[in-house]
Amino acid sequence: MNKKLLNKIPQHVLWILEQLQNAGFEAFIVGGCVRDLFLAREPNDWDVTTNAKPEEIIELFEKTEMRVVYENNFGTVAIVDKEQEKNASTYAVEITPYRSEGKYTDARHPDEVSFSKTLGEDLQRRDFTINAMAYDPLHDVLVDEYSVVEDLEKKIIRTVGNPHERFSEDVLRIMRSVRFSAQLGFFIEDETVRALRTHSKKLPLISQERIRDEFLKIINAPYAKDGIEMLRIYGLLEYIVPELLEGVDIEQGGTHVFSVWTHLVKSLEHATKKNYPLHIKLAALFHDIGKPRSRKLANGRGTKKWTFYGHEVIGAKMTEKILKRLKFSKELSEKVTKLVRYHMFFSDPDAITLSAVRRMVRNVGKEMIWDLIDLRTCDRIGTGRPKEQPYRLRKYQAMIEEVLRDPISVGMLKINGDMMIAEMGFQPGPKMGWILHALLEEVLDDPKKNTREYLEKRAKEMYTLSDEELKKLGEAGKEKKEVLDTQEIKKLHRKHKVD
């Protein structure tokens, strides 16, 4: 028994295999989970294949404490641990009988699925060799009829059998080949590449939802940049996001040493390295998508230079249409579009004002302002610049924190002018302002005093003082506020190294 592999398989998966085998059936873990085990990766899910029929699987596991789910047309029975389900971490193991498939007349789904008697028939119907290996960990039996281990060692992706047949059956497999390459860092074998180029024109037969799902898996993959490049080189991107192809070979000049296309994929590469969330990765790939449509030759200059005025507005409109076409969720679409629209924020520390920073925070929202900064770092690295965060960007971040922080003001107090007039009988006038600033000084010295009961009592006491005495107390409160404001801002500057 291979203890090294056995220790990586969850106990509930081993238990399911044991139940099937003790009942007289064959049972193997199969597909991607086996591949990941041999690559020392953490499997996302666990699939079991067996010669038991769906009704036999259901009868076997209904006698246990597991929950049995059977709601599909492919014979797959899901076994769910009830305890894990209670803890909101449901871990379902899908058990599928050995299957064989009929013809794919629509290039998307098999016309019929039937159960077969042998594991070999089941493995034969799978798409790529890396997903066509089965393993029985209880007896340490590996079924590798397509030299999968060798392909894993050589980092090769190839189809099971004739690639033209596999891609004709389900055209989405051409995107899956790119997705696996982007996820694993593997090369697609030459014959498979030639076949996927041939079948790429059939991609429009696939629903936008299925295309979107594969596209997102490529964007979220460790080698996303290479995946997007492959989509372009193999003729697939024109059926997914053709707008991106407009940036190929479009020179920019100025601080940009790369074409628009290269700049965008390099920006995505940095977002991948930083493990930014999906909406930032998408924004990194799309942020300059409007440049080709806005590019104009600059007038009155001796050398050839280009301008891209308004490309962020054009790009935001293009992004919105692309994401709608690919059936993205409204929430994700709005986030990405907003980042694309405002990625050109002005950050010159010598000219920017706090009011301008406040407007930017208002435009993108407090919850997304730091996403915008992350996008700017991707944009910078995508130009070939060595520094992710130069002084001006660090200064801008310090200013963001300054406008976001809770202000030191009378608004912090548990009472206000309206309460003093309506409930305490005070007369409007400068006296109230002096009282509030005097109360603020006390609260800054001792925050525990910031209660309505204490402040009302002190306000009534202060209200009996002369204007001169009150003004003196109020001015002292203002000075205290200004000193603390200055100290807080200095802390922010030190934090961002912009002293």
C-alpha positions, 0 to 999 in steps of 0.5 A: 500500500502506497502510504504516501498517497494514502495519507493524502486521501480524506478518510471519508473518501477511503470509507466510501471506496471500502463500502463499495468494495466490501459489497463486492463492487470495483471502486476507484478514485478517478480523473482530476483528483488522481492527477492532482495526487500524483502532482502533489497538488490539493484536489478540489474534489473527489470522484469515484467510479465503480461498476455498481449501478446507480440504484445499487449505490443508492441502496448501499449508502442509504443504509449509512448515516450519509445523505444520498443525492441523485438528481442527474441524467448521468448516473452520478450519485453524490454522497454527503457527510451530514455532519460536515453539512451541518457545519456549512462545509458540505463535502460531497463525493460523486460516485459515477458508474462506468459509462460509455457515450454515444455520438455528439451530434450537437458538438456539445453533449452526448446523444446518449449515455449508457453504463458499461461493464469495464473501467477501460471503457469509462477511461476511453471516453475521457477528454485528456490523458491527464484525466484518464487515470484511476487508482484504488488506494486500498489495494494500491492499484493504478490503472494507467492505460494511456501513459498518464504518469509519463505525460505528467512527468513530461508536462504534456496535455494530449487527448485520449485517442484522436484529438479531432474526434475528441474536439468534435464531440465537445468543442469546449474541450479546446478551451479546457486544454488551454485551461489545464495548460494555464492551471498546471503549466503544461505544454499542449502536445503538437497534434492536439494543438493542430486539432484545436486550431482546426476546430476553433471556428466551432466555438460559437456552438457553445453557450456563452455561460460555458465559455465564460466559466472556462475563461474565468478558470484561465483568468484565475489560473497560476499561468493566466498570462500564458493562457490568454496568449494561447487563446490568441495564438490558437485562434480562440480569443476572437470568439471570446473577447475579440475586442482584446485583439484590437490592441495587438501590435498597437504601439503606445510610445511615451512611458510604454515600451510595449504594445497595448496587447502586451501591456494588458497581459503583463498587467494581468500577470502581475495581478496573478502574482499578487493573487488579487481577486477576480475583479482586479484580474479582469480589470487588469486585462481590460483597463486599456482595452479602449486605447486602440479606438481612442488612439490619435497621432499627436499634432505639432510634434517632431516625433511620432507620438500618440494620444489616447484621450478618453480611453478609460471612458471608451474602455469602460463601455466596452468592458460593460458590453463584453461582460454582459455578452459573456453573462457575467453577474451584475455585481462583478460586471459593475466592479470591473467596469468601475475600475476600468472607468477610473483607473486613470486617476491623477496622483501627482502629490504636488498638484493633487488636493484632498478634495480631489481624493475625496471625489475619487473615493466617492466615485469608486466607493470606500469598499473599492478604493484600495482595489483601484490602487492595486489596479494601478500597481498592475498598470505600472508593472505592465509598462515595464517599470520596476517599481510597483509603488513609487513615492507619488502613489504612496503619497496618494495612499496616505491621502486616501487614508487621511480622507477615510479616517474618522475625523477628529471633530465635534461630530464624535460627541454623543450630543450635538447642537440640535439636541442642545437647542431642542432638549436642553433649551440652549439659544443658538449662537457662538456660545454653543460652538465654544461649548462643543469644542470645550467638550471635545477637548475633555473627551480627547483627554478622556474618551470615557467621558463621551457619554450623553449623560456626562456631556449634557451635565457639563454643557449645562455647567458651561452654559452658565459661564461668561462668553469670555470664559467659554471662548477661551475653553473653546479655543483650547479645544480647537488647538487640541484638535489641530495638534492631534490631527497633525499627529495622526497625519504624520503617522499616516505619512510614516506608514507610507514612507512619505515623510 
